[in-house]
Structure formats: structure tokens, C-alpha cells
Amino acid sequence: MIKWGLAGCGDISGKRVAPAIKAQEGSLLAAAFSPFEDELKGFIEKQGISKGYTDFGEMLNNEDIQAVYVATPVFLHYDFAIEALKAGKHVIVEKPMAMTNEQCETMIKTAEDNSVQLGVAYFRRFFPKLSEVKRVISEGVIGEVIQIRILYHSWYNPPAQTSLNWRLVKKLSGGGPLWDMGCHKFDLLTDLIGRPVSVFGKMDTLTHEYEVEDSCSALLEMENGAHCLASFNWNSRVWSDEFEILGTNGKIIMDPCDSDSLVVRMNPRVLKGMGREETKISKPNHSNVHFPLVDDFVKALEKGTEPAVTGKKGIWANRILTAIEESAKSGSKINI
């Protein structure tokens, strides 16, 4: 039985993280931490957690706790993860891993030095439909992959006094839609297609008056030469979540990307592996999309293996984000 401590009692912890840990048969959510007493009291009562801490170090001193889930704003990921790893605790950290590539690298090394596992909460890797996406690509059904198109846009402009305002402050969040949603999409990109070798980015705050960007576009060159066109916006009231993979013989369409379904559309003269011009596939996600992430992590600990999304994999999203920002500032292509 893996006994967990949860760092952070905010929205994501209540809706997904705590229920996922409690539902995993090899886990016990033994403690939670928040620096805010009222928030902590309400959270542990609602979630049925036996111990609450307003001092993170005190929670780590609890020898019964073997793993810590860090679900705090981004600027706190590094400090909490490092402290937990040094205390000999296994760690899952929310996305993106940290504020800088250097922090991510230090987290990876600290986990190795203390012989513990470090996972990153890129839960979209566990969507069941992605196994079919990988099959279609690996078997050459759509031919050679030549382009990936990623598009995410929504309207995000919370009042300054709300708890969501931290996402609009760069030193707290890392950035705007690029960091908030781009990290997820780029993690999927590296999992499905591979790693980019260079990027060219453009970032602006076109509509809102907050500090971070509300508009970001990027062109990435992949290892195989394919192009990835990506855009992320918080200034459109028309919501969209699209991920398309174009091949020489067909394409894979995930729209919305977070849905249960995908479409494989083929040239009618080239129907290899599908048998018809358009094939619709549906593989339902878990009712709590964080559960497969936690389940995989715990089973890896039980087997003595690495989880599916290690720090070494999670850092690649950070490297891409950083390169896009550097390109946007310099106006030049950046090699990764």
C-alpha cells in the first residue's frame, strides 16, 4: 500500500487528484498540505483525509508517507518537489514540471540521487484512443507523416481578485496559454511523433490587458523533417481543441483532442489498414482522467519500474516552451 501526501488543496486536487488516489486500490491518501488553514480544514473533511498539515516539512517528516503529489501553482513545483525527493519520497508533479529547464534537470537528478521515482502529470498520454493513433502511424496507414496541426483557443480573462488570477502572472505561472495548454499538447506531440529539433515562435497580448500572452503561434521542425503548426489563444470566445496528423496517404483527426473519439481519413485510392475512406473510432476516457496516471505510477512502484511519464520525458515540454519564448523574443529560429 502506497501512502500519499498531497501538496495543494485547490481545484484540481479536489476534482481529480484526491479522488484518483483514493480510487487506486494500492493507494491511501494519508495526508494533505495547504498553508491556508481554512482551505486545509475544509479539504480534509470533504475528502476524508486523516491528517492535515500547514507545514510541508512536517508532512514530509511523517515516515508513513511514501509518495507526494505536488498540485500547486507552477512557481511552487520545483521547491516542493525537490524537498520531497530529498526526503526520499516518490513524486508526481503537476504540469509543466517547473519554471525553467535547469529546475527540471535538477529535479531529475535529485530523484536519481535519492533512488526515487519522479513522474509528471501529463495525463493525456493515457487516453485510450492514443493506442490506435500510434498503431495507425507505426503501420504506415496514413503514409509518411508530413505535418501536425495543433490548435487550442478559448476565452480566459478572470477578474483580478479570483483564485485563478495567478495564471495571468508570469512569475507564478510561467506564461499564458502556451504554458497552460501548450505544454500538454507538446507532450502529446513528443509521445506520438517524436521530438522537434527547432522552433520559430511568435507571442503577443492582443486582446486582454494582463501580463502573459493571450496569443501564441509556433512552427516546429520535427526529427523526421515534418512541420508542426501550433497555436494557443485565450482571446477567442469560439472554443476549439484540435490535433491533426497529416500523412502522405491520409490523416488522423482528433477534434476535440480531449474527446473519446478520432477520425482516420484516407485517400480513397489508398485504404491500407482501414478499408474505407473515413473511419471513426471511439475509445472512452476514464471518468477521472487523472486516475490512469496515478494507477500507472503506483503499479510502476510496485514492480520496481519507471512510470510512463518520467521527469526525463516531461522535461521535453518545458524545453519546447522555453525555445518558443526565446524565439519570440529574438525573432529567430531556435534549435532545441
Number of C-alpha atoms within 10 A of each C-alpha: 11 21 17 24 32 28 25 24 24 17 13 14 21 16 12 15 26 26 16 22 26 19 16 19 12 14 18 18 25 23 23 28 27 21 14 13 13 9 14 21 19 12 22 21 12 10 15 14 18 11 16 22 22 16 12 20 14 11 23 24 11 12 11 14 21 20 26 26 28 29 23 21 19 25 19 17 23 20 12 20 27 21 16 26 26 17 16 21 26 27 27 27 26 22 25 30 31 26 22 17 18 13 17 24 15 13 26 22 17 21 23 13 12 14 14 20 25 28 27 25 24 26 19 19 21 19 20 17 20 20 13 14 19 14 12 19 19 14 11 17 22 26 19 16 20 16 19 22 16 22 20 22 21 17 14 18 17 13 9 11 8 8 11 14 15 18 24 23 14 18 14 15 21 24 21 26 25 31 24 17 16 25 24 20 25 25 25 19 21 16 15 17 18 14 20 24 15 18 25 21 24 20 22 13 17 12 13 15 11 16 14 22 25 28 22 22 19 21 20 25 19 21 13 14 13 18 19 22 16 22 20 27 28 23 20 15 11 8 13 16 17 17 23 21 23 23 20 16 19 24 25 23 20 22 17 16 20 16 15 18 20 24 17 23 20 24 15 13 9 17 17 18 12 15 11 15 14 17 13 10 14 13 15 12 17 13 8 14 17 22 22 20 26 24 18 18 25 24 16 15 16 12 10 10 12 17 22 16 23 18 24 15 16 27 26 22 26 25 18 26 24 20 20 30 21 18 21 21 12 13 13 14 17 20 15 15
